[in-house]
Amino acid sequence: MARKYQKVSELLPVIKELSAQGKNQEQIAKQFGLSSAKVVWNLLYREKQKEIQGVPKFRGRKPAKTLQKYCLLYPKCSAASCKVSLLP
């Protein structure tokens, strides 16, 4: 089950404002009575990851190239091996 961070996430707009004004994370944590600056850092990091999250990184093997694509990429390929013959 995913955590919701409800108490801290209510402070997010105010924390973003203070961060934009130039206050560091330690000062923001003291102002709200949070345990450490790491709490503020984590909140801003999670929010940034939500904005960045778009196209997921491709993991796994590269797809195989077809013979036609291979011949287009490497023109020195012999013509005999690139011809695909259809069965009658």
VMD Tcl script that builds the backbone (N, CA, C; Angstrom):
set m [mol new atoms 264]
animate dup $m
set s [atomselect $m all]
$s set {name element resname resid chain x y z} {
  {N N MET 1 A 0.842 -1.173 0.000}
  {CA C MET 1 A 0.000 0.000 0.000}
  {C C MET 1 A 0.893 1.244 0.000}
  {N N ALA 2 A 0.633 2.165 -0.884}
  {CA C ALA 2 A 1.452 3.361 -1.014}
  {C C ALA 2 A 1.145 4.351 0.099}
  {N N ARG 3 A 2.185 5.007 0.543}
  {CA C ARG 3 A 1.999 6.041 1.556}
  {C C ARG 3 A 1.422 7.287 0.915}
  {N N LYS 4 A 0.683 8.063 1.695}
  {CA C LYS 4 A 0.037 9.249 1.137}
  {C C LYS 4 A 0.704 10.545 1.583}
  {N N TYR 5 A 1.437 10.520 2.693}
  {CA C TYR 5 A 2.119 11.705 3.201}
  {C C TYR 5 A 1.168 12.894 3.290}
  {N N GLN 6 A -0.011 12.680 3.864}
  {CA C GLN 6 A -1.049 13.704 3.867}
  {C C GLN 6 A -0.654 14.944 4.667}
  {N N LYS 7 A -0.077 14.758 5.850}
  {CA C LYS 7 A 0.239 15.909 6.691}
  {C C LYS 7 A 1.283 16.807 6.052}
  {N N VAL 8 A 2.303 16.190 5.485}
  {CA C VAL 8 A 3.380 16.975 4.882}
  {C C VAL 8 A 2.957 17.533 3.532}
  {N N SER 9 A 2.181 16.766 2.773}
  {CA C SER 9 A 1.806 17.234 1.439}
  {C C SER 9 A 0.833 18.414 1.492}
  {N N GLU 10 A 0.162 18.614 2.633}
  {CA C GLU 10 A -0.677 19.814 2.777}
  {C C GLU 10 A 0.184 21.074 2.804}
  {N N LEU 11 A 1.425 20.924 3.246}
  {CA C LEU 11 A 2.333 22.063 3.342}
  {C C LEU 11 A 3.083 22.331 2.034}
  {N N LEU 12 A 2.889 21.489 1.041}
  {CA C LEU 12 A 3.674 21.582 -0.191}
  {C C LEU 12 A 3.645 22.959 -0.853}
  {N N PRO 13 A 2.493 23.592 -1.061}
  {CA C PRO 13 A 2.520 24.914 -1.710}
  {C C PRO 13 A 3.319 25.948 -0.907}
  {N N VAL 14 A 3.196 25.902 0.417}
  {CA C VAL 14 A 3.922 26.852 1.258}
  {C C VAL 14 A 5.420 26.560 1.202}
  {N N ILE 15 A 5.775 25.286 1.219}
  {CA C ILE 15 A 7.195 24.909 1.164}
  {C C ILE 15 A 7.804 25.321 -0.167}
  {N N LYS 16 A 7.060 25.155 -1.259}
  {CA C LYS 16 A 7.565 25.595 -2.564}
  {C C LYS 16 A 7.795 27.101 -2.589}
  {N N GLU 17 A 6.882 27.859 -1.990}
  {CA C GLU 17 A 7.032 29.319 -1.928}
  {C C GLU 17 A 8.286 29.702 -1.155}
  {N N LEU 18 A 8.452 29.099 0.022}
  {CA C LEU 18 A 9.612 29.418 0.849}
  {C C LEU 18 A 10.910 29.028 0.157}
  {N N SER 19 A 10.887 27.918 -0.544}
  {CA C SER 19 A 12.073 27.484 -1.279}
  {C C SER 19 A 12.399 28.465 -2.403}
  {N N ALA 20 A 11.364 28.970 -3.072}
  {CA C ALA 20 A 11.565 29.945 -4.144}
  {C C ALA 20 A 12.075 31.279 -3.596}
  {N N GLN 21 A 11.712 31.595 -2.361}
  {CA C GLN 21 A 12.173 32.834 -1.737}
  {C C GLN 21 A 13.636 32.755 -1.328}
  {N N GLY 22 A 14.190 31.552 -1.305}
  {CA C GLY 22 A 15.605 31.410 -1.013}
  {C C GLY 22 A 15.909 30.766 0.328}
  {N N LYS 23 A 14.899 30.317 1.037}
  {CA C LYS 23 A 15.158 29.641 2.311}
  {C C LYS 23 A 15.647 28.229 2.019}
  {N N ASN 24 A 16.589 27.773 2.842}
  {CA C ASN 24 A 17.052 26.406 2.632}
  {C C ASN 24 A 16.155 25.419 3.354}
  {N N GLN 25 A 16.377 24.154 3.121}
  {CA C GLN 25 A 15.489 23.116 3.639}
  {C C GLN 25 A 15.559 23.006 5.156}
  {N N GLU 26 A 16.701 23.295 5.724}
  {CA C GLU 26 A 16.857 23.265 7.192}
  {C C GLU 26 A 15.972 24.328 7.844}
  {N N GLN 27 A 15.974 25.531 7.285}
  {CA C GLN 27 A 15.152 26.616 7.821}
  {C C GLN 27 A 13.662 26.310 7.689}
  {N N ILE 28 A 13.274 25.728 6.559}
  {CA C ILE 28 A 11.870 25.386 6.346}
  {C C ILE 28 A 11.426 24.322 7.347}
  {N N ALA 29 A 12.293 23.328 7.589}
  {CA C ALA 29 A 11.965 22.266 8.540}
  {C C ALA 29 A 11.793 22.828 9.948}
  {N N LYS 30 A 12.660 23.751 10.332}
  {CA C LYS 30 A 12.541 24.370 11.666}
  {C C LYS 30 A 11.248 25.172 11.783}
  {N N GLN 31 A 10.894 25.883 10.726}
  {CA C GLN 31 A 9.701 26.741 10.752}
  {C C GLN 31 A 8.431 25.916 10.982}
  {N N PHE 32 A 8.353 24.733 10.395}
  {CA C PHE 32 A 7.154 23.904 10.525}
  {C C PHE 32 A 7.272 22.846 11.618}
  {N N GLY 33 A 8.406 22.797 12.277}
  {CA C GLY 33 A 8.594 21.834 13.356}
  {C C GLY 33 A 8.764 20.407 12.864}
  {N N LEU 34 A 9.330 20.248 11.691}
  {CA C LEU 34 A 9.568 18.903 11.143}
  {C C LEU 34 A 10.853 18.336 11.744}
  {N N SER 35 A 10.984 17.018 11.692}
  {CA C SER 35 A 12.101 16.363 12.376}
  {C C SER 35 A 13.457 16.705 11.765}
  {N N SER 36 A 13.526 16.850 10.441}
  {CA C SER 36 A 14.805 17.182 9.813}
  {C C SER 36 A 14.571 17.791 8.435}
  {N N ALA 37 A 15.666 18.241 7.852}
  {CA C ALA 37 A 15.589 18.817 6.514}
  {C C ALA 37 A 15.335 17.736 5.471}
  {N N LYS 38 A 15.630 16.501 5.814}
  {CA C LYS 38 A 15.421 15.386 4.885}
  {C C LYS 38 A 13.941 15.221 4.546}
  {N N VAL 39 A 13.060 15.544 5.475}
  {CA C VAL 39 A 11.614 15.463 5.229}
  {C C VAL 39 A 11.226 16.435 4.112}
  {N N VAL 40 A 11.760 17.632 4.169}
  {CA C VAL 40 A 11.471 18.647 3.149}
  {C C VAL 40 A 12.066 18.213 1.811}
  {N N TRP 41 A 13.300 17.707 1.875}
  {CA C TRP 41 A 13.970 17.264 0.656}
  {C C TRP 41 A 13.166 16.154 -0.009}
  {N N ASN 42 A 12.713 15.174 0.783}
  {CA C ASN 42 A 11.925 14.059 0.237}
  {C C ASN 42 A 10.625 14.547 -0.399}
  {N N LEU 43 A 9.973 15.488 0.249}
  {CA C LEU 43 A 8.715 16.021 -0.284}
  {C C LEU 43 A 8.937 16.690 -1.640}
  {N N LEU 44 A 9.955 17.537 -1.720}
  {CA C LEU 44 A 10.246 18.222 -2.981}
  {C C LEU 44 A 10.701 17.229 -4.053}
  {N N TYR 45 A 11.448 16.217 -3.632}
  {CA C TYR 45 A 11.924 15.203 -4.578}
  {C C TYR 45 A 10.754 14.410 -5.157}
  {N N ARG 46 A 9.820 13.987 -4.313}
  {CA C ARG 46 A 8.662 13.227 -4.794}
  {C C ARG 46 A 7.827 14.057 -5.760}
  {N N GLU 47 A 7.673 15.332 -5.453}
  {CA C GLU 47 A 6.891 16.213 -6.321}
  {C C GLU 47 A 7.588 16.391 -7.669}
  {N N LYS 48 A 8.913 16.528 -7.635}
  {CA C LYS 48 A 9.681 16.687 -8.866}
  {C C LYS 48 A 9.583 15.425 -9.726}
  {N N GLN 49 A 9.601 14.250 -9.093}
  {CA C GLN 49 A 9.506 13.001 -9.834}
  {C C GLN 49 A 8.148 12.850 -10.502}
  {N N LYS 50 A 7.098 13.370 -9.873}
  {CA C LYS 50 A 5.767 13.319 -10.492}
  {C C LYS 50 A 5.742 14.147 -11.762}
  {N N GLU 51 A 6.420 15.297 -11.750}
  {CA C GLU 51 A 6.450 16.173 -12.922}
  {C C GLU 51 A 7.282 15.555 -14.040}
  {N N ILE 52 A 8.395 14.930 -13.669}
  {CA C ILE 52 A 9.303 14.355 -14.660}
  {C C ILE 52 A 8.719 13.106 -15.292}
  {N N GLN 53 A 7.969 12.350 -14.519}
  {CA C GLN 53 A 7.493 11.054 -14.960}
  {C C GLN 53 A 6.705 11.182 -16.259}
  {N N GLY 54 A 7.238 10.645 -17.305}
  {CA C GLY 54 A 6.600 10.702 -18.608}
  {C C GLY 54 A 6.792 9.373 -19.292}
  {N N VAL 55 A 7.718 9.329 -20.222}
  {CA C VAL 55 A 8.019 8.104 -20.936}
  {C C VAL 55 A 8.933 7.256 -20.059}
  {N N PRO 56 A 8.532 6.036 -19.733}
  {CA C PRO 56 A 9.391 5.201 -18.901}
  {C C PRO 56 A 10.638 4.774 -19.657}
  {N N LYS 57 A 11.702 4.560 -18.927}
  {CA C LYS 57 A 12.956 4.134 -19.523}
  {C C LYS 57 A 12.797 2.713 -20.052}
  {N N PHE 58 A 13.269 2.480 -21.277}
  {CA C PHE 58 A 13.166 1.154 -21.873}
  {C C PHE 58 A 14.183 0.239 -21.221}
  {N N ARG 59 A 13.736 -0.879 -20.745}
  {CA C ARG 59 A 14.635 -1.863 -20.151}
  {C C ARG 59 A 14.464 -3.187 -20.900}
  {N N GLY 60 A 15.550 -3.854 -21.108}
  {CA C GLY 60 A 15.486 -5.144 -21.787}
  {C C GLY 60 A 16.345 -5.149 -23.036}
  {N N ARG 61 A 16.175 -6.174 -23.825}
  {CA C ARG 61 A 16.965 -6.308 -25.041}
  {C C ARG 61 A 16.461 -5.374 -26.129}
  {N N LYS 62 A 17.380 -5.017 -26.988}
  {CA C LYS 62 A 16.998 -4.213 -28.144}
  {C C LYS 62 A 16.224 -5.102 -29.115}
  {N N PRO 63 A 15.259 -4.536 -29.831}
  {CA C PRO 63 A 14.526 -5.362 -30.797}
  {C C PRO 63 A 15.444 -5.762 -31.958}
  {N N ALA 64 A 15.203 -6.928 -32.502}
  {CA C ALA 64 A 16.016 -7.431 -33.604}
  {C C ALA 64 A 15.765 -6.601 -34.862}
  {N N LYS 65 A 16.830 -6.430 -35.645}
  {CA C LYS 65 A 16.701 -5.693 -36.898}
  {C C LYS 65 A 16.285 -6.671 -37.989}
  {N N THR 66 A 15.419 -6.220 -38.843}
  {CA C THR 66 A 15.064 -7.051 -39.984}
  {C C THR 66 A 16.186 -6.979 -41.002}
  {N N LEU 67 A 16.187 -7.898 -41.927}
  {CA C LEU 67 A 17.232 -7.943 -42.937}
  {C C LEU 67 A 17.222 -6.682 -43.797}
  {N N GLN 68 A 16.030 -6.165 -44.118}
  {CA C GLN 68 A 15.934 -4.960 -44.936}
  {C C GLN 68 A 16.525 -3.754 -44.198}
  {N N LYS 69 A 16.212 -3.619 -42.929}
  {CA C LYS 69 A 16.757 -2.502 -42.154}
  {C C LYS 69 A 18.263 -2.614 -42.033}
  {N N TYR 70 A 18.756 -3.840 -41.868}
  {CA C TYR 70 A 20.192 -4.059 -41.751}
  {C C TYR 70 A 20.899 -3.627 -43.023}
  {N N CYS 71 A 20.308 -3.960 -44.160}
  {CA C CYS 71 A 20.913 -3.594 -45.441}
  {C C CYS 71 A 20.874 -2.084 -45.672}
  {N N LEU 72 A 19.858 -1.421 -45.170}
  {CA C LEU 72 A 19.809 0.038 -45.299}
  {C C LEU 72 A 20.865 0.696 -44.415}
  {N N LEU 73 A 21.096 0.130 -43.249}
  {CA C LEU 73 A 22.090 0.698 -42.336}
  {C C LEU 73 A 23.510 0.431 -42.800}
  {N N TYR 74 A 23.733 -0.722 -43.413}
  {CA C TYR 74 A 25.066 -1.123 -43.852}
  {C C TYR 74 A 25.031 -1.383 -45.352}
  {N N PRO 75 A 25.314 -0.355 -46.148}
  {CA C PRO 75 A 25.188 -0.499 -47.608}
  {C C PRO 75 A 26.195 -1.476 -48.217}
  {N N LYS 76 A 27.252 -1.833 -47.501}
  {CA C LYS 76 A 28.238 -2.773 -48.051}
  {C C LYS 76 A 27.720 -4.207 -48.018}
  {N N CYS 77 A 26.541 -4.392 -47.492}
  {CA C CYS 77 A 25.931 -5.719 -47.410}
  {C C CYS 77 A 25.746 -6.264 -48.822}
  {N N SER 78 A 26.062 -7.530 -49.025}
  {CA C SER 78 A 25.941 -8.097 -50.375}
  {C C SER 78 A 24.470 -8.169 -50.785}
  {N N ALA 79 A 24.216 -7.904 -52.024}
  {CA C ALA 79 A 22.842 -7.848 -52.528}
  {C C ALA 79 A 22.171 -9.221 -52.495}
  {N N ALA 80 A 22.956 -10.274 -52.624}
  {CA C ALA 80 A 22.377 -11.617 -52.662}
  {C C ALA 80 A 21.753 -11.970 -51.313}
  {N N SER 81 A 22.361 -11.547 -50.219}
  {CA C SER 81 A 21.832 -11.904 -48.904}
  {C C SER 81 A 20.641 -11.024 -48.525}
  {N N CYS 82 A 20.502 -9.861 -49.179}
  {CA C CYS 82 A 19.422 -8.954 -48.845}
  {C C CYS 82 A 18.129 -9.270 -49.606}
  {N N LYS 83 A 18.245 -10.005 -50.664}
  {CA C LYS 83 A 17.044 -10.311 -51.438}
  {C C LYS 83 A 16.219 -11.349 -50.691}
  {N N VAL 84 A 14.978 -11.041 -50.582}
  {CA C VAL 84 A 14.060 -11.966 -49.940}
  {C C VAL 84 A 13.225 -12.589 -51.048}
  {N N SER 85 A 13.345 -13.872 -51.171}
  {CA C SER 85 A 12.579 -14.520 -52.246}
  {C C SER 85 A 11.281 -15.087 -51.686}
  {N N LEU 86 A 10.254 -14.925 -52.453}
  {CA C LEU 86 A 8.947 -15.438 -52.056}
  {C C LEU 86 A 8.765 -16.823 -52.675}
  {N N LEU 87 A 8.193 -17.703 -51.930}
  {CA C LEU 87 A 7.966 -19.045 -52.461}
  {C C LEU 87 A 6.786 -19.040 -53.405}
  {N N PRO 88 A 6.883 -19.781 -54.512}
  {CA C PRO 88 A 5.777 -19.777 -55.481}
  {C C PRO 88 A 4.583 -20.562 -55.000}
}
mol reanalyze $m
mol bondsrecalc $m
mol representation Tube
mol addrep $m
